Amino acid sequence: GENMYAAVPSHDVLLVAPENDRSGILTLQGLVRDTFFEAPTKSLLSKAIYQRVDGVWQIVATAF
């Protein structure tokens, strides 16, 4: 969807969830936390959950 949620916790991970899905945001938050605390990666990027609104990406939540 045009207003989907997305997270980019590291250079090699892109996570998406459908718009207006509260459980999707919670799932993204959990996956971002897992990436930061459990995955052995050196390319961490962002703890933010974004939503595209009117063509612009906005932060709507953070993982922690």
LUMLUMDREN-2810 file (N, C-alpha, C; in Angstrom, 1 decimal):
<atoms>
<atom><aa>G</aa><ch>A</ch><at>N</at><xx>0.8</xx><yy>-1.2</yy><zz>0.0</zz></atom>
<atom><aa>G</aa><ch>A</ch><at>CA</at><xx>0.0</xx><yy>0.0</yy><zz>0.0</zz></atom>
<atom><aa>G</aa><ch>A</ch><at>C</at><xx>0.9</xx><yy>1.3</yy><zz>0.0</zz></atom>
<atom><aa>E</aa><ch>A</ch><at>N</at><xx>0.3</xx><yy>2.3</yy><zz>-0.4</zz></atom>
<atom><aa>E</aa><ch>A</ch><at>CA</at><xx>1.0</xx><yy>3.6</yy><zz>-0.4</zz></atom>
<atom><aa>E</aa><ch>A</ch><at>C</at><xx>1.4</xx><yy>4.1</yy><zz>0.9</zz></atom>
<atom><aa>N</aa><ch>A</ch><at>N</at><xx>0.7</xx><yy>3.8</yy><zz>2.0</zz></atom>
<atom><aa>N</aa><ch>A</ch><at>CA</at><xx>1.0</xx><yy>4.3</yy><zz>3.3</zz></atom>
<atom><aa>N</aa><ch>A</ch><at>C</at><xx>1.5</xx><yy>3.2</yy><zz>4.2</zz></atom>
<atom><aa>M</aa><ch>A</ch><at>N</at><xx>2.2</xx><yy>2.2</yy><zz>3.7</zz></atom>
<atom><aa>M</aa><ch>A</ch><at>CA</at><xx>2.7</xx><yy>1.1</yy><zz>4.4</zz></atom>
<atom><aa>M</aa><ch>A</ch><at>C</at><xx>3.8</xx><yy>1.6</yy><zz>5.5</zz></atom>
<atom><aa>Y</aa><ch>A</ch><at>N</at><xx>4.0</xx><yy>0.7</yy><zz>6.4</zz></atom>
<atom><aa>Y</aa><ch>A</ch><at>CA</at><xx>5.0</xx><yy>0.9</yy><zz>7.4</zz></atom>
<atom><aa>Y</aa><ch>A</ch><at>C</at><xx>6.3</xx><yy>0.2</yy><zz>7.0</zz></atom>
<atom><aa>A</aa><ch>A</ch><at>N</at><xx>7.5</xx><yy>0.8</yy><zz>7.4</zz></atom>
<atom><aa>A</aa><ch>A</ch><at>CA</at><xx>8.7</xx><yy>0.2</yy><zz>7.0</zz></atom>
<atom><aa>A</aa><ch>A</ch><at>C</at><xx>9.8</xx><yy>0.5</yy><zz>8.0</zz></atom>
<atom><aa>A</aa><ch>A</ch><at>N</at><xx>10.7</xx><yy>-0.4</yy><zz>8.1</zz></atom>
<atom><aa>A</aa><ch>A</ch><at>CA</at><xx>11.9</xx><yy>-0.3</yy><zz>9.0</zz></atom>
<atom><aa>A</aa><ch>A</ch><at>C</at><xx>13.1</xx><yy>-0.8</yy><zz>8.3</zz></atom>
<atom><aa>V</aa><ch>A</ch><at>N</at><xx>14.2</xx><yy>-0.1</yy><zz>8.5</zz></atom>
<atom><aa>V</aa><ch>A</ch><at>CA</at><xx>15.5</xx><yy>-0.5</yy><zz>7.9</zz></atom>
<atom><aa>V</aa><ch>A</ch><at>C</at><xx>16.6</xx><yy>-0.5</yy><zz>9.0</zz></atom>
<atom><aa>P</aa><ch>A</ch><at>N</at><xx>16.5</xx><yy>-1.6</yy><zz>9.8</zz></atom>
<atom><aa>P</aa><ch>A</ch><at>CA</at><xx>17.4</xx><yy>-1.7</yy><zz>10.9</zz></atom>
<atom><aa>P</aa><ch>A</ch><at>C</at><xx>18.9</xx><yy>-1.9</yy><zz>10.6</zz></atom>
<atom><aa>S</aa><ch>A</ch><at>N</at><xx>19.2</xx><yy>-2.4</yy><zz>9.4</zz></atom>
<atom><aa>S</aa><ch>A</ch><at>CA</at><xx>20.6</xx><yy>-2.6</yy><zz>9.0</zz></atom>
<atom><aa>S</aa><ch>A</ch><at>C</at><xx>20.7</xx><yy>-2.5</yy><zz>7.5</zz></atom>
<atom><aa>H</aa><ch>A</ch><at>N</at><xx>21.9</xx><yy>-2.4</yy><zz>7.0</zz></atom>
<atom><aa>H</aa><ch>A</ch><at>CA</at><xx>22.1</xx><yy>-2.2</yy><zz>5.5</zz></atom>
<atom><aa>H</aa><ch>A</ch><at>C</at><xx>21.5</xx><yy>-3.3</yy><zz>4.7</zz></atom>
<atom><aa>D</aa><ch>A</ch><at>N</at><xx>21.3</xx><yy>-4.5</yy><zz>5.2</zz></atom>
<atom><aa>D</aa><ch>A</ch><at>CA</at><xx>20.9</xx><yy>-5.6</yy><zz>4.4</zz></atom>
<atom><aa>D</aa><ch>A</ch><at>C</at><xx>19.5</xx><yy>-6.1</yy><zz>4.9</zz></atom>
<atom><aa>V</aa><ch>A</ch><at>N</at><xx>18.7</xx><yy>-5.3</yy><zz>5.6</zz></atom>
<atom><aa>V</aa><ch>A</ch><at>CA</at><xx>17.4</xx><yy>-5.7</yy><zz>6.1</zz></atom>
<atom><aa>V</aa><ch>A</ch><at>C</at><xx>16.4</xx><yy>-4.6</yy><zz>5.8</zz></atom>
<atom><aa>L</aa><ch>A</ch><at>N</at><xx>15.3</xx><yy>-4.9</yy><zz>5.1</zz></atom>
<atom><aa>L</aa><ch>A</ch><at>CA</at><xx>14.2</xx><yy>-4.0</yy><zz>4.9</zz></atom>
<atom><aa>L</aa><ch>A</ch><at>C</at><xx>12.9</xx><yy>-4.8</yy><zz>5.4</zz></atom>
<atom><aa>L</aa><ch>A</ch><at>N</at><xx>12.2</xx><yy>-4.2</yy><zz>6.3</zz></atom>
<atom><aa>L</aa><ch>A</ch><at>CA</at><xx>11.0</xx><yy>-4.8</yy><zz>6.8</zz></atom>
<atom><aa>L</aa><ch>A</ch><at>C</at><xx>9.8</xx><yy>-3.9</yy><zz>6.5</zz></atom>
<atom><aa>V</aa><ch>A</ch><at>N</at><xx>8.7</xx><yy>-4.5</yy><zz>6.1</zz></atom>
<atom><aa>V</aa><ch>A</ch><at>CA</at><xx>7.5</xx><yy>-3.8</yy><zz>5.8</zz></atom>
<atom><aa>V</aa><ch>A</ch><at>C</at><xx>6.3</xx><yy>-4.4</yy><zz>6.4</zz></atom>
<atom><aa>A</aa><ch>A</ch><at>N</at><xx>5.2</xx><yy>-3.6</yy><zz>6.6</zz></atom>
<atom><aa>A</aa><ch>A</ch><at>CA</at><xx>4.0</xx><yy>-4.1</yy><zz>7.2</zz></atom>
<atom><aa>A</aa><ch>A</ch><at>C</at><xx>2.8</xx><yy>-3.3</yy><zz>6.5</zz></atom>
<atom><aa>P</aa><ch>A</ch><at>N</at><xx>1.6</xx><yy>-3.8</yy><zz>6.4</zz></atom>
<atom><aa>P</aa><ch>A</ch><at>CA</at><xx>0.5</xx><yy>-3.1</yy><zz>5.9</zz></atom>
<atom><aa>P</aa><ch>A</ch><at>C</at><xx>0.2</xx><yy>-1.9</yy><zz>6.7</zz></atom>
<atom><aa>E</aa><ch>A</ch><at>N</at><xx>-0.4</xx><yy>-0.9</yy><zz>6.0</zz></atom>
<atom><aa>E</aa><ch>A</ch><at>CA</at><xx>-0.8</xx><yy>0.3</yy><zz>6.7</zz></atom>
<atom><aa>E</aa><ch>A</ch><at>C</at><xx>-2.0</xx><yy>0.0</yy><zz>7.7</zz></atom>
<atom><aa>N</aa><ch>A</ch><at>N</at><xx>-2.1</xx><yy>0.9</yy><zz>8.7</zz></atom>
<atom><aa>N</aa><ch>A</ch><at>CA</at><xx>-3.2</xx><yy>0.8</yy><zz>9.7</zz></atom>
<atom><aa>N</aa><ch>A</ch><at>C</at><xx>-3.2</xx><yy>-0.6</yy><zz>10.3</zz></atom>
<atom><aa>D</aa><ch>A</ch><at>N</at><xx>-2.1</xx><yy>-1.2</yy><zz>10.5</zz></atom>
<atom><aa>D</aa><ch>A</ch><at>CA</at><xx>-2.1</xx><yy>-2.6</yy><zz>11.2</zz></atom>
<atom><aa>D</aa><ch>A</ch><at>C</at><xx>-1.3</xx><yy>-2.4</yy><zz>12.5</zz></atom>
<atom><aa>R</aa><ch>A</ch><at>N</at><xx>-1.9</xx><yy>-2.2</yy><zz>13.6</zz></atom>
<atom><aa>R</aa><ch>A</ch><at>CA</at><xx>-1.2</xx><yy>-2.0</yy><zz>14.9</zz></atom>
<atom><aa>R</aa><ch>A</ch><at>C</at><xx>-0.3</xx><yy>-3.2</yy><zz>15.2</zz></atom>
<atom><aa>S</aa><ch>A</ch><at>N</at><xx>-0.8</xx><yy>-4.4</yy><zz>14.9</zz></atom>
<atom><aa>S</aa><ch>A</ch><at>CA</at><xx>0.1</xx><yy>-5.6</yy><zz>15.2</zz></atom>
<atom><aa>S</aa><ch>A</ch><at>C</at><xx>1.3</xx><yy>-5.6</yy><zz>14.3</zz></atom>
<atom><aa>G</aa><ch>A</ch><at>N</at><xx>1.1</xx><yy>-5.0</yy><zz>13.1</zz></atom>
<atom><aa>G</aa><ch>A</ch><at>CA</at><xx>2.3</xx><yy>-4.9</yy><zz>12.1</zz></atom>
<atom><aa>G</aa><ch>A</ch><at>C</at><xx>3.4</xx><yy>-4.1</yy><zz>12.7</zz></atom>
<atom><aa>I</aa><ch>A</ch><at>N</at><xx>3.0</xx><yy>-2.9</yy><zz>13.3</zz></atom>
<atom><aa>I</aa><ch>A</ch><at>CA</at><xx>4.0</xx><yy>-2.0</yy><zz>13.9</zz></atom>
<atom><aa>I</aa><ch>A</ch><at>C</at><xx>4.7</xx><yy>-2.8</yy><zz>15.1</zz></atom>
<atom><aa>L</aa><ch>A</ch><at>N</at><xx>3.9</xx><yy>-3.5</yy><zz>15.9</zz></atom>
<atom><aa>L</aa><ch>A</ch><at>CA</at><xx>4.5</xx><yy>-4.2</yy><zz>17.0</zz></atom>
<atom><aa>L</aa><ch>A</ch><at>C</at><xx>5.5</xx><yy>-5.3</yy><zz>16.5</zz></atom>
<atom><aa>T</aa><ch>A</ch><at>N</at><xx>5.1</xx><yy>-6.0</yy><zz>15.4</zz></atom>
<atom><aa>T</aa><ch>A</ch><at>CA</at><xx>6.0</xx><yy>-7.0</yy><zz>14.8</zz></atom>
<atom><aa>T</aa><ch>A</ch><at>C</at><xx>7.3</xx><yy>-6.3</yy><zz>14.3</zz></atom>
<atom><aa>L</aa><ch>A</ch><at>N</at><xx>7.1</xx><yy>-5.2</yy><zz>13.6</zz></atom>
<atom><aa>L</aa><ch>A</ch><at>CA</at><xx>8.3</xx><yy>-4.5</yy><zz>13.1</zz></atom>
<atom><aa>L</aa><ch>A</ch><at>C</at><xx>9.2</xx><yy>-4.1</yy><zz>14.3</zz></atom>
<atom><aa>Q</aa><ch>A</ch><at>N</at><xx>8.6</xx><yy>-3.6</yy><zz>15.4</zz></atom>
<atom><aa>Q</aa><ch>A</ch><at>CA</at><xx>9.4</xx><yy>-3.2</yy><zz>16.5</zz></atom>
<atom><aa>Q</aa><ch>A</ch><at>C</at><xx>10.2</xx><yy>-4.4</yy><zz>17.1</zz></atom>
<atom><aa>G</aa><ch>A</ch><at>N</at><xx>9.6</xx><yy>-5.5</yy><zz>17.2</zz></atom>
<atom><aa>G</aa><ch>A</ch><at>CA</at><xx>10.2</xx><yy>-6.7</yy><zz>17.7</zz></atom>
<atom><aa>G</aa><ch>A</ch><at>C</at><xx>11.4</xx><yy>-7.2</yy><zz>16.8</zz></atom>
<atom><aa>L</aa><ch>A</ch><at>N</at><xx>11.1</xx><yy>-7.1</yy><zz>15.5</zz></atom>
<atom><aa>L</aa><ch>A</ch><at>CA</at><xx>12.2</xx><yy>-7.5</yy><zz>14.5</zz></atom>
<atom><aa>L</aa><ch>A</ch><at>C</at><xx>13.4</xx><yy>-6.6</yy><zz>14.5</zz></atom>
<atom><aa>V</aa><ch>A</ch><at>N</at><xx>13.1</xx><yy>-5.3</yy><zz>14.7</zz></atom>
<atom><aa>V</aa><ch>A</ch><at>CA</at><xx>14.2</xx><yy>-4.3</yy><zz>14.8</zz></atom>
<atom><aa>V</aa><ch>A</ch><at>C</at><xx>15.0</xx><yy>-4.5</yy><zz>16.1</zz></atom>
<atom><aa>R</aa><ch>A</ch><at>N</at><xx>14.3</xx><yy>-4.8</yy><zz>17.2</zz></atom>
<atom><aa>R</aa><ch>A</ch><at>CA</at><xx>15.0</xx><yy>-5.1</yy><zz>18.4</zz></atom>
<atom><aa>R</aa><ch>A</ch><at>C</at><xx>15.9</xx><yy>-6.3</yy><zz>18.3</zz></atom>
<atom><aa>D</aa><ch>A</ch><at>N</at><xx>15.3</xx><yy>-7.3</yy><zz>17.6</zz></atom>
<atom><aa>D</aa><ch>A</ch><at>CA</at><xx>16.1</xx><yy>-8.6</yy><zz>17.4</zz></atom>
<atom><aa>D</aa><ch>A</ch><at>C</at><xx>17.4</xx><yy>-8.3</yy><zz>16.6</zz></atom>
<atom><aa>T</aa><ch>A</ch><at>N</at><xx>17.2</xx><yy>-7.5</yy><zz>15.6</zz></atom>
<atom><aa>T</aa><ch>A</ch><at>CA</at><xx>18.4</xx><yy>-7.1</yy><zz>14.7</zz></atom>
<atom><aa>T</aa><ch>A</ch><at>C</at><xx>19.5</xx><yy>-6.4</yy><zz>15.5</zz></atom>
<atom><aa>F</aa><ch>A</ch><at>N</at><xx>19.0</xx><yy>-5.5</yy><zz>16.4</zz></atom>
<atom><aa>F</aa><ch>A</ch><at>CA</at><xx>20.0</xx><yy>-4.7</yy><zz>17.2</zz></atom>
<atom><aa>F</aa><ch>A</ch><at>C</at><xx>20.7</xx><yy>-5.5</yy><zz>18.3</zz></atom>
<atom><aa>F</aa><ch>A</ch><at>N</at><xx>19.9</xx><yy>-6.4</yy><zz>18.9</zz></atom>
<atom><aa>F</aa><ch>A</ch><at>CA</at><xx>20.4</xx><yy>-7.1</yy><zz>20.1</zz></atom>
<atom><aa>F</aa><ch>A</ch><at>C</at><xx>20.8</xx><yy>-8.6</yy><zz>19.9</zz></atom>
<atom><aa>E</aa><ch>A</ch><at>N</at><xx>20.4</xx><yy>-9.2</yy><zz>18.8</zz></atom>
<atom><aa>E</aa><ch>A</ch><at>CA</at><xx>20.7</xx><yy>-10.6</yy><zz>18.6</zz></atom>
<atom><aa>E</aa><ch>A</ch><at>C</at><xx>21.4</xx><yy>-10.9</yy><zz>17.4</zz></atom>
<atom><aa>A</aa><ch>A</ch><at>N</at><xx>21.3</xx><yy>-10.1</yy><zz>16.4</zz></atom>
<atom><aa>A</aa><ch>A</ch><at>CA</at><xx>22.0</xx><yy>-10.4</yy><zz>15.1</zz></atom>
<atom><aa>A</aa><ch>A</ch><at>C</at><xx>23.4</xx><yy>-9.9</yy><zz>15.1</zz></atom>
<atom><aa>P</aa><ch>A</ch><at>N</at><xx>24.4</xx><yy>-10.7</yy><zz>14.8</zz></atom>
<atom><aa>P</aa><ch>A</ch><at>CA</at><xx>25.8</xx><yy>-10.2</yy><zz>14.7</zz></atom>
<atom><aa>P</aa><ch>A</ch><at>C</at><xx>26.0</xx><yy>-9.4</yy><zz>13.5</zz></atom>
<atom><aa>T</aa><ch>A</ch><at>N</at><xx>25.7</xx><yy>-8.2</yy><zz>13.5</zz></atom>
<atom><aa>T</aa><ch>A</ch><at>CA</at><xx>25.9</xx><yy>-7.3</yy><zz>12.3</zz></atom>
<atom><aa>T</aa><ch>A</ch><at>C</at><xx>26.6</xx><yy>-6.0</yy><zz>12.7</zz></atom>
<atom><aa>K</aa><ch>A</ch><at>N</at><xx>27.4</xx><yy>-5.5</yy><zz>11.9</zz></atom>
<atom><aa>K</aa><ch>A</ch><at>CA</at><xx>28.1</xx><yy>-4.3</yy><zz>12.1</zz></atom>
<atom><aa>K</aa><ch>A</ch><at>C</at><xx>27.5</xx><yy>-3.1</yy><zz>11.3</zz></atom>
<atom><aa>S</aa><ch>A</ch><at>N</at><xx>26.5</xx><yy>-3.4</yy><zz>10.6</zz></atom>
<atom><aa>S</aa><ch>A</ch><at>CA</at><xx>25.9</xx><yy>-2.4</yy><zz>9.7</zz></atom>
<atom><aa>S</aa><ch>A</ch><at>C</at><xx>24.5</xx><yy>-1.9</yy><zz>10.1</zz></atom>
<atom><aa>L</aa><ch>A</ch><at>N</at><xx>24.4</xx><yy>-1.6</yy><zz>11.5</zz></atom>
<atom><aa>L</aa><ch>A</ch><at>CA</at><xx>23.1</xx><yy>-1.2</yy><zz>12.0</zz></atom>
<atom><aa>L</aa><ch>A</ch><at>C</at><xx>22.8</xx><yy>0.2</yy><zz>11.5</zz></atom>
<atom><aa>L</aa><ch>A</ch><at>N</at><xx>21.5</xx><yy>0.5</yy><zz>11.3</zz></atom>
<atom><aa>L</aa><ch>A</ch><at>CA</at><xx>21.1</xx><yy>1.8</yy><zz>10.7</zz></atom>
<atom><aa>L</aa><ch>A</ch><at>C</at><xx>20.2</xx><yy>2.6</yy><zz>11.6</zz></atom>
<atom><aa>S</aa><ch>A</ch><at>N</at><xx>19.0</xx><yy>2.0</yy><zz>11.8</zz></atom>
<atom><aa>S</aa><ch>A</ch><at>CA</at><xx>17.9</xx><yy>2.8</yy><zz>12.4</zz></atom>
<atom><aa>S</aa><ch>A</ch><at>C</at><xx>17.0</xx><yy>1.9</yy><zz>13.3</zz></atom>
<atom><aa>K</aa><ch>A</ch><at>N</at><xx>16.6</xx><yy>2.5</yy><zz>14.4</zz></atom>
<atom><aa>K</aa><ch>A</ch><at>CA</at><xx>15.6</xx><yy>1.9</yy><zz>15.3</zz></atom>
<atom><aa>K</aa><ch>A</ch><at>C</at><xx>14.2</xx><yy>2.4</yy><zz>15.0</zz></atom>
<atom><aa>A</aa><ch>A</ch><at>N</at><xx>14.0</xx><yy>3.2</yy><zz>14.0</zz></atom>
<atom><aa>A</aa><ch>A</ch><at>CA</at><xx>12.7</xx><yy>3.9</yy><zz>13.7</zz></atom>
<atom><aa>A</aa><ch>A</ch><at>C</at><xx>11.8</xx><yy>3.0</yy><zz>12.8</zz></atom>
<atom><aa>I</aa><ch>A</ch><at>N</at><xx>10.5</xx><yy>3.2</yy><zz>13.1</zz></atom>
<atom><aa>I</aa><ch>A</ch><at>CA</at><xx>9.5</xx><yy>2.6</yy><zz>12.2</zz></atom>
<atom><aa>I</aa><ch>A</ch><at>C</at><xx>8.9</xx><yy>3.8</yy><zz>11.4</zz></atom>
<atom><aa>Y</aa><ch>A</ch><at>N</at><xx>8.9</xx><yy>3.7</yy><zz>10.1</zz></atom>
<atom><aa>Y</aa><ch>A</ch><at>CA</at><xx>8.5</xx><yy>4.8</yy><zz>9.3</zz></atom>
<atom><aa>Y</aa><ch>A</ch><at>C</at><xx>7.1</xx><yy>4.5</yy><zz>8.6</zz></atom>
<atom><aa>Q</aa><ch>A</ch><at>N</at><xx>6.4</xx><yy>5.5</yy><zz>8.2</zz></atom>
<atom><aa>Q</aa><ch>A</ch><at>CA</at><xx>5.2</xx><yy>5.4</yy><zz>7.4</zz></atom>
<atom><aa>Q</aa><ch>A</ch><at>C</at><xx>5.2</xx><yy>6.4</yy><zz>6.3</zz></atom>
<atom><aa>R</aa><ch>A</ch><at>N</at><xx>4.9</xx><yy>6.0</yy><zz>5.1</zz></atom>
<atom><aa>R</aa><ch>A</ch><at>CA</at><xx>4.8</xx><yy>6.9</yy><zz>4.0</zz></atom>
<atom><aa>R</aa><ch>A</ch><at>C</at><xx>3.4</xx><yy>7.6</yy><zz>4.0</zz></atom>
<atom><aa>V</aa><ch>A</ch><at>N</at><xx>3.4</xx><yy>8.9</yy><zz>4.1</zz></atom>
<atom><aa>V</aa><ch>A</ch><at>CA</at><xx>2.2</xx><yy>9.6</yy><zz>4.1</zz></atom>
<atom><aa>V</aa><ch>A</ch><at>C</at><xx>2.3</xx><yy>10.8</yy><zz>3.1</zz></atom>
<atom><aa>D</aa><ch>A</ch><at>N</at><xx>1.4</xx><yy>10.8</yy><zz>2.2</zz></atom>
<atom><aa>D</aa><ch>A</ch><at>CA</at><xx>1.4</xx><yy>11.8</yy><zz>1.1</zz></atom>
<atom><aa>D</aa><ch>A</ch><at>C</at><xx>2.8</xx><yy>11.9</yy><zz>0.4</zz></atom>
<atom><aa>G</aa><ch>A</ch><at>N</at><xx>3.4</xx><yy>10.8</yy><zz>0.2</zz></atom>
<atom><aa>G</aa><ch>A</ch><at>CA</at><xx>4.7</xx><yy>10.8</yy><zz>-0.5</zz></atom>
<atom><aa>G</aa><ch>A</ch><at>C</at><xx>5.9</xx><yy>11.1</yy><zz>0.3</zz></atom>
<atom><aa>V</aa><ch>A</ch><at>N</at><xx>5.8</xx><yy>11.2</yy><zz>1.7</zz></atom>
<atom><aa>V</aa><ch>A</ch><at>CA</at><xx>6.9</xx><yy>11.5</yy><zz>2.5</zz></atom>
<atom><aa>V</aa><ch>A</ch><at>C</at><xx>7.0</xx><yy>10.5</yy><zz>3.6</zz></atom>
<atom><aa>W</aa><ch>A</ch><at>N</at><xx>8.2</xx><yy>10.0</yy><zz>3.9</zz></atom>
<atom><aa>W</aa><ch>A</ch><at>CA</at><xx>8.4</xx><yy>9.0</yy><zz>5.0</zz></atom>
<atom><aa>W</aa><ch>A</ch><at>C</at><xx>8.5</xx><yy>9.8</yy><zz>6.3</zz></atom>
<atom><aa>Q</aa><ch>A</ch><at>N</at><xx>7.7</xx><yy>9.4</yy><zz>7.3</zz></atom>
<atom><aa>Q</aa><ch>A</ch><at>CA</at><xx>7.7</xx><yy>10.0</yy><zz>8.6</zz></atom>
<atom><aa>Q</aa><ch>A</ch><at>C</at><xx>7.9</xx><yy>8.9</yy><zz>9.7</zz></atom>
<atom><aa>I</aa><ch>A</ch><at>N</at><xx>8.6</xx><yy>9.2</yy><zz>10.7</zz></atom>
<atom><aa>I</aa><ch>A</ch><at>CA</at><xx>8.8</xx><yy>8.3</yy><zz>11.8</zz></atom>
<atom><aa>I</aa><ch>A</ch><at>C</at><xx>7.5</xx><yy>8.3</yy><zz>12.7</zz></atom>
<atom><aa>V</aa><ch>A</ch><at>N</at><xx>7.0</xx><yy>7.1</yy><zz>12.9</zz></atom>
<atom><aa>V</aa><ch>A</ch><at>CA</at><xx>5.8</xx><yy>6.9</yy><zz>13.6</zz></atom>
<atom><aa>V</aa><ch>A</ch><at>C</at><xx>6.0</xx><yy>6.2</yy><zz>14.9</zz></atom>
<atom><aa>A</aa><ch>A</ch><at>N</at><xx>7.1</xx><yy>5.5</yy><zz>15.1</zz></atom>
<atom><aa>A</aa><ch>A</ch><at>CA</at><xx>7.5</xx><yy>4.8</yy><zz>16.3</zz></atom>
<atom><aa>A</aa><ch>A</ch><at>C</at><xx>8.9</xx><yy>4.4</yy><zz>16.3</zz></atom>
<atom><aa>T</aa><ch>A</ch><at>N</at><xx>9.4</xx><yy>4.0</yy><zz>17.4</zz></atom>
<atom><aa>T</aa><ch>A</ch><at>CA</at><xx>10.8</xx><yy>3.4</yy><zz>17.5</zz></atom>
<atom><aa>T</aa><ch>A</ch><at>C</at><xx>10.7</xx><yy>2.1</yy><zz>18.1</zz></atom>
<atom><aa>A</aa><ch>A</ch><at>N</at><xx>11.7</xx><yy>1.3</yy><zz>17.9</zz></atom>
<atom><aa>A</aa><ch>A</ch><at>CA</at><xx>11.7</xx><yy>-0.1</yy><zz>18.4</zz></atom>
<atom><aa>A</aa><ch>A</ch><at>C</at><xx>12.0</xx><yy>-0.1</yy><zz>19.9</zz></atom>
<atom><aa>F</aa><ch>A</ch><at>N</at><xx>12.8</xx><yy>0.8</yy><zz>20.4</zz></atom>
<atom><aa>F</aa><ch>A</ch><at>CA</at><xx>13.2</xx><yy>0.9</yy><zz>21.8</zz></atom>
<atom><aa>F</aa><ch>A</ch><at>C</at><xx>13.8</xx><yy>2.2</yy><zz>22.1</zz></atom>
</atoms>
